[in-house]
Amino acid sequence: MTRVLAAGSLSILLIQGASAAPAIDTFALTATDRDFDKYYPTYLANGHWSMASSLLGTAPTSAQIIGVMDYSANDVSRPAAIPSWNEIDYSDGAEWLNDGSVGPQSHLRYRQTLDMRDGLLTTHFRWQSRRHATDVSVTSFVSQSAAHLAAVSVELTPHFSGRIRVRFTLRTPPPPARLPLAEMTAEQFGAASAAINRPELATGGNRDAIWYAGQIDPTALGSDLEANTLWMAGKAVGGRAVAVAAAVDVPQGLRRVHTTAGQGSDGVRLEVEAEVRSGRSYRFTKFVAASADGWETGVPDARSIATGAGATTAAARDTAAAIRARGDGLHSLQAAHVAAWHALWRSDILVGGNPGLQRAIHSDLFYLLENSAPDTSWPAAACGFSSHYFGHVFWDNDFWVFPSLLLLHPQRAGSLIAFREKTLPQALARAKIHGFSGAMYPWEADPWSGEDVTPKFAVENADREIHVNGAVALAQWQYYLAGGDRSWLRDHGFPVIKAVADFWVSRATYNSAKQRFELLDVTSPEEDYTHVDNEIYTNVVAYRSLKAAIAAAAVLGILPDPHWRDVSAQLYLPTVGSAGRYFDFDPAKPHDKTDSWMATSVPMLSIPALDFDADPDTLKGLLRHSVEAVGPIRGRANQMVLVMLAIQAAEAGDVNYFSDFIGARDYANDPFLKPPFNVRSETPQNDSVYLLATSGGFIQAFVFGLSGLRIEEQGLVGKFPPILPQNLEFLKLRNIAIRGRTVDVVITRLPSGRVIREITGRNRNG
């Protein structure tokens, strides 16, 4: 049932629901000394650049700028590690803070908190060295309000009087030991993986030799003692140029201050030596600015900063920006950053009665927001600002991350799919090379060039996992349906949709004996099965994207290609096999792999953007097929199949499976959420972390699963009745945008037990 409430009535309902629950901060994720031995770092980012966390908050960590890739010969492209910019080291005269091991005896009252509401990482502890004790408090952020800026601030309270030293650095990590992944076969890669994998390690680094970052070659660096600044410029191997600069704020109250600088082949440092008094607090802040060629929109910048005068100019520009930030002060930069995050959280997903689940929702939204920015053409890499999956762009960008942001943050969602318009020429050229018409988007696309950068060992995916094309086209169509902007559709979306439709026409094969079109020799989303015919998900996504092309042409008053109608009308859509059995692909190919981590592609039919249609009996039959297939591998499954199975259950009206998926779990011990910062892994066992696809799928389970909502030509519609697990008091989708209006959706349970969907809306301008 859908009912529109007055705004006042909605407010009363939500206040009553919220007042029954204790006040628990569902925006905070905290590490304590219990996490010392098993710590998965988080990262801070603003859609443009990043820094990873460390236990101390002061140690140098990896950092990236979106689309800055290393193109070394014989290797696949990789995100290049820009100069590590966050380090602030401290010596109490006996030891350097960052040199020692971290333990409960030396780091007392330890607490590190990721405040997702404010976008801040804070770390507090008392450091007990061999000789002295010092209270250390660190605050770090990458600015959400000023894209080029970031800051790390350390407050030191020494419990002794004497000389201290504080060191500020910019430095590049050592070159990686490379694997020739552009040339290695699947067998060679499997052998290398087996040799590298060390499952005895507790954290997510046991495949670092495969997930290594690329390299930046420094071209210029320097410092200014009088201005307390330091800077570096460089160029990714075969790729883009970058610059990073820092302006250091030294506190008042220090005595006998002496500052020195130094540099080496890997970086530059600025060191302050001074006298401190016991019990006084001293705050040192490092204001950082970064830039890269083509930073703003993903289009190459004419101002190359690769070498010589260009590098110096870019570094000077960033140094000036860091100095301006220092002049404005930490409070000003941080307050603007926090305000920007608070503005983002005006759109939110709220659940009643399960604080652990609410915190998981907020952490997934936080990571999705960190990996997107408005009004650009930057995509979301598979594992965000990390080197996992080589920083490449998969269908995750279009069918998993994009829909989770579309209603909550449409400007950010639009940036993700603008990448596909920007790289349409590369997709057209790739189709031609493979002998097809239209656009053939890569399975793994480089985030800068848009070229196919799939490793050789995964060539079956690159050539045959063609369902990526349907994801690309339907994301464009969904963006139009949500916004209703015909000019955008004409100028930006339709060229992509049309090119994908042309691809399907040329890729389909007509079976004259059965009088139907078929898609032969493909790889299933369940990737253990390749060279299969009429894979159910691939055929359905091809059909839906052909229908989208026809509908888009009608909106624009364009005559659609008649071949689009012919193929879509006669494309084989496998549903029920013999004796009422369901199947994933042509039964002539055995579906018998016991080690598959997906088990079945059928749950993918419930990807919300696909808007799959079937009668109730078919939906229930497909759900039974999925549950039976996934059952034996549930404890080691890829979570992508589990989140879609949850939506599939909601669509079939089965509240029990959805309750099992989200309700009974203790989210402090969810095997997919690595402590302490809810870092999602691909499976409970493997180390492919920061996986944005499952974060996006998890969010879609609420926006489109429990709610029963879909985005169709009529706008936002109730495709099927909402459901609400018994241990949830309500679900609220707050401030979602649809065709110029802002809408709140609330799913509640009446005293009778019936679940209802209530919607209030207003124009975006009030």
C-alpha positions, -999 to +999 in steps of 0.1 A: +000+000+000+012+035-008-001+064+011+009+101+011+011+118+045+012+154+055+047+165+065+036+170+101+022+135+104+054+120+090+074+139+116+053+126+145+056+090+132+094+092+130+099+109+164+078+082+181+098+055+163+132+070+172+123+079+208+120+042+218+156+034+209+186+044+231+208+071+218+236+052+201+261+069+177+257+050+145+282+072+127+312+062+148+335+033+142+362+029+168+394+009+172+409+001+206+440-018+217+420-050+210+425-042+173+463-039+174+468-074+161+440-073+135+436-039+120+422-033+085+430+003+077+403+026+064+409+056+041+398+092+039+389+106+005+368+131-013+363+115-047+395+131-060+423+119-037+429+100-005+450+088+024+450+055+042+448+052+080+474+038+103+472+026+139+490+057+152+475+082+128+510+097+123+527+070+102+532+075+064+505+056+045+494+051+009+477+078-010+461+081-045+447+106-069+417+094-090+428+082-124+465+086-118+477+053-132+511+036-138+514+021-173+545+000-170+554-024-198+542-060-193+520-051-164+484-040-163+477-004-154+477+003-117+468+032-095+501+050-088+509+057-052+514+095-050+538+108-025+528+099+010+518+132+025+503+125+060+533+116+081+542+136+112+568+119+134+577+129+169+608+123+190+608+128+227+646+126+228+647+089+234+627+074+205+608+083+174+571+076+176+567+060+142+597+037+145+585+015+173+560-013+175+525-006+187+513-023+219+491-019+249+521-013+272+535+015+252+503+030+238+479+035+267+442+044+266+443+039+228+413+050+208+410+057+171+376+068+158+363+072+123+335+098+126+315+093+094+291+121+101+320+146+102+344+128+079+372+129+105+396+103+117+409+110+153+435+090+173+442+094+210+467+076+232+495+081+258+528+071+243+552+056+269+587+055+254+618+041+272+622+075+289+591+097+287+553+098+284+534+120+260+497+123+253+492+122+215+460+134+197+457+133+159+430+146+136+431+139+099+407+147+070+407+151+032+385+181+026+350+176+013+346+213+008+379+222-009+388+193-032+425+200-034+431+203+004+437+180+034+451+183+069+467+163+096+469+179+130+489+165+160+485+178+195+514+167+218+512+170+256+546+159+270+548+148+306+584+160+308+603+192+301+631+191+275+639+190+238+616+174+212+617+170+175+588+169+151+594+158+115+571+165+085+577+145+053+566+140+017+580+108+002+574+082-025+572+045-016+599+022-031+592+008-066+571-024-065+583-059-074+562-064-105+544-094-120+539-094-158+502-095-155+497-083-191+514-115-203+507-141-176+483-169-185+456-181-161+478-211-152+508-189-145+488-165-125+473-193-105+507-207-096+519-172-087+489-166-065+493-199-047+530-191-040+521-156-028+490-163-007+498-166+030+465-174+047+481-174+082+483-136+081+454-120+100+449-088+080+440-081+044+476-079+031+483-115+021+481-108-016+501-075-016+524-089-042+495-089-066+476-059-054+507-036-054+503+001-063+520+017-093+549+041-092+554+079-093+588+091-105+597+123-087+608+151-111+612+180-086+611+186-049+621+212-024+614+231+008+614+266+023+626+269+059+615+305+062+579+297+050+578+262+067+568+245+034+578+215+014+567+201-020+571+173-045+561+169-081+563+138-102+548+117-130+533+082-129+551+058-151+537+064-186+509+084-171+498+116-155+517+142-136+510+152-100+522+176-074+518+177-036+528+205-012+525+211+026+526+241+048+534+235+084+519+254+113+542+254+143+525+263+176+532+293+197+548+288+231+577+267+219+612+279+231+645+278+213+630+266+180+654+253+153+642+242+119+661+221+094+653+206+060+666+178+039+659+157+009+667+125-008+658+106-039+625+095-024+613+127-008+617+158+013+615+165+050+611+195+074+621+191+110+614+213+140+634+211+172+623+230+202+620+230+240+587+221+257+574+222+292+557+193+310+519+194+310+516+220+282+499+211+249+514+219+215+495+215+182+514+210+150+493+210+118+503+200+083+481+216+056+484+197+023+474+205-012+475+182-042+468+183-079+471+163-111+469+168-148+432+167-157+421+168-120+387+185-122+367+166-148+388+138-160+398+156-192+435+161-198+447+195-186+468+215-211+491+226-182+513+196-181+534+194-149+556+165-159+590+180-159+611+211-155+593+245-152+559+228-154+565+208-123+578+238-104+547+258-115+523+231-103+541+227-070+542+264-065+505+266-071+498+238-045+522+254-020+503+287-023+471+268-017+485+251+014+498+284+027+463+300+022+447+272+041+472+276+069+464+313+070+427+306+073+434+282+101+426+246+110+393+256+125+381+272+093+391+244+070+378+217+093+345+235+099+338+239+062+347+202+057+324+190+084+296+213+071+299+197+037+296+162+052+266+172+072+250+185+040+256+151+024+239+133+053+207+152+048+200+123+025+201+092+045+187+057+051+174+051+086+162+019+102+146+015+136+154-011+162+188-023+150+218+001+158+243-024+144+226-025+111+222+012+111+259+016+116+266-008+087+243+012+064+261+044+074+295+029+068+285+017+033+271+051+025+303+067+038+325+047+015+303+053-015+303+090-009+341+091-004+345+075-038+324+099-058+323+137-065+297+159-082+300+173-117+330+152-129+334+122-152+354+101-127+342+065-122+343+044-091+370+018-092+361-017-080+378-013-046+378+025-044+410+043-033+430+011-030+452-010-054+429-040-051+416-051-085+442-028-099+420+003-096+401-008-127+364+000-135+340-029-137+302-031-141+303-024-104+304+013-113+272+011-133+249-015-117+262-016-081+275+018-070+256+042-094+221+030-084+228+032-047+236+069-051+211+078-078+182+088-056+202+100-026+230+120-045+221+123-082+250+147-090+275+121-078+257+093-095+258+113-127+296+116-125+300+079-124+281+073-157+296+103-174+327+082-175+310+059-200+300+088-223+336+101-221+350+067-231+324+058-257+350+063-285+372+036-269+342+012-266+333+018-303+368+010-314+369-021-292+337-034-308+351-029-343+383-048-334+362-077-322+341-076-354+309-061-339+289-029-344+282-003-317+301-002-284+317-030-266+327-017-232+357-033-215+353-058-187+381-039-169+384-003-180+413+020-171+397+049-152+417+075-171+420+062-207+389+040-208+409+013-225+405-024-219+431-033-192+419-068-182+449-090-173+457-117-197+447-144-173+411-131-173+408-128-211+377-150-210+360-122-189+373-095-212+359-110-244+328-128-232+314-112-200+295-089-223+267-082-198+288-052-188+274-035-219+238-039-206+248-024-172+263+006-190+232+013-211+206+008-184+225+031-160+222+058-185+185+051-189+179+050-152+196+084-148+172+099-174+142+082-157+152+096-123+158+132-136+136+135-166+161+158-184+155+152-222+183+175-232+207+154-211+193+123-227+197+136-262+232+150-258+248+125-233+228+094-225+213+084-258+246+081-278+257+054-252+223+036-252+222+036-290+257+022-293+250-006-269+218-015-287+237-017-320+262-040-303+235-064-292+221-065-327+254-075-341+263-099-313+230-119-314+227-150-336+195-160-353+185-196-348+163-203-378+152-238-366+138-223-334+130-189-349+146-169-322+177-148-316+203-161-291+235-150-274+261-177-277+295-183-262+294-159-233+308-159-198+282-158-170+283-133-141+290-166-122+324-164-138+334-201-134+311-208-163+324-195-196+316-205-233+280-210-223+249-202-245+218-182-236+230-173-201+198-161-184+211-128-170+230-118-201+200-124-223+177-105-200+200-075-197+204-074-235+167-075-239+161-047-213+188-024-228+173-029-263+139-019-249+155+011-232+170+022-266+135+020-282+120+039-253+147+066-253+143+071-291+105+076-285+112+102-258+134+121-283+111+117-312+137+096-331+128+066-352+144+036-336+165+012-356+140-016-367+167-042-359+164-032-322+127-042-323+133-074-342+160-087-319+143-077-287+110-092-299+126-125-307+155-128-282+153-160-263+146-153-226+152-186-208+129-190-177+116-226-171+133-257-183+120-292-185+098-305-157+095-269-143+132-267-134+150-233-137+185-230-151+213-204-155+222-212-191+217-238-218+214-271-199+237-288-225+265-272-205+268-289-170+261-266-141+282-287-117+311-267-103+312-272-065+339-246-059+320-216-075+318-186-053+286-173-069+267-206-074+241-190-097+235-158-117+197-160-112+197-135-083+212-109-107+178-108-123+168-088-093+193-060-099+169-030-095+180-012-126+172-043-146+135-039-135+129-076-144+093-086-150+078-120-142+046-135-128+045-144-091+049-181-096+080-176-117+095-152-092+090-178-064+105-205-086+135-185-094+140-177-057+138-214-048+164-221-075+187-194-061+184-204-025+191-241-033+221-232-054+236-208-029+230-229+002+260-252-001+284-222-005+267-197+018+297-195+042+322-187+014+300-169-012+308-137-029+285-112-012+274-098-045+252-128-050+239-126-014+227-090-016+209-097-048+194-128-033+180-106-005+164-083-031+151-113-050+135-126-018+118-092-012+105-092-048+090-126-043+075-115-010+096-137+012+104-117+043+121-147+060+151-147+037+156-110+040+153-112+078+180-139+077+201-117+055+200-085+076+182-093+108+197-120+129+233-110+124+254-093+150+270-066+129+300-064+152+309-099+139+297-098+103+323-119+084+322-094+054+329-063+076+365-063+086+373-045+119+374-019+131+361+003+103+335-020+085+358-025+055+339-049+032+356-079+018+345-098-013+341-131+006+344-138+043+378-154+037+396-135+009+415-102+011+399-083-017+387-055+005+371-021+001+347-038-024+323-010-034+300-034-053+288-050-022+285-017-004+263-005-032+243-037-034+238-036+004+224-001+001+202-011-028+187-039-006+170-011+014+164+016-012+149-009-037+145-042-018+126-036+014+108-006-001+096-023-033+104+008-053+117+010-089+125+039-112+103+035-144+090+058-171+062+070-148+088+080-122+093+064-088+068+035-085+059+008-061+068-023-081+059-048-054+046-045-018+071-034+008+084-058+034+098-052+069+117-078+089+102-083+124+132-069+142+130-036+123+106-009+136+107+012+104+127+020+073+130+056+062+146+069+029+152+105+037+156+133+011+156+112-021+155+131-054+131+122-082+123+145-111+128+178-094+112+168-061+126+157-028+107+127-013+107+109+020+096+072+020+087+054+052+080+017+056+062+009+088+041-019+103+005-013+114-009-028+146-026-054+124+008-065+112+003-051+077+034-033+062+027+000+045+047+024+024+041+061+030+055+089+009+057+126+013+073+150-012+080+186-019+096+206-047+134+207-045+132+245-041+109+241-011 
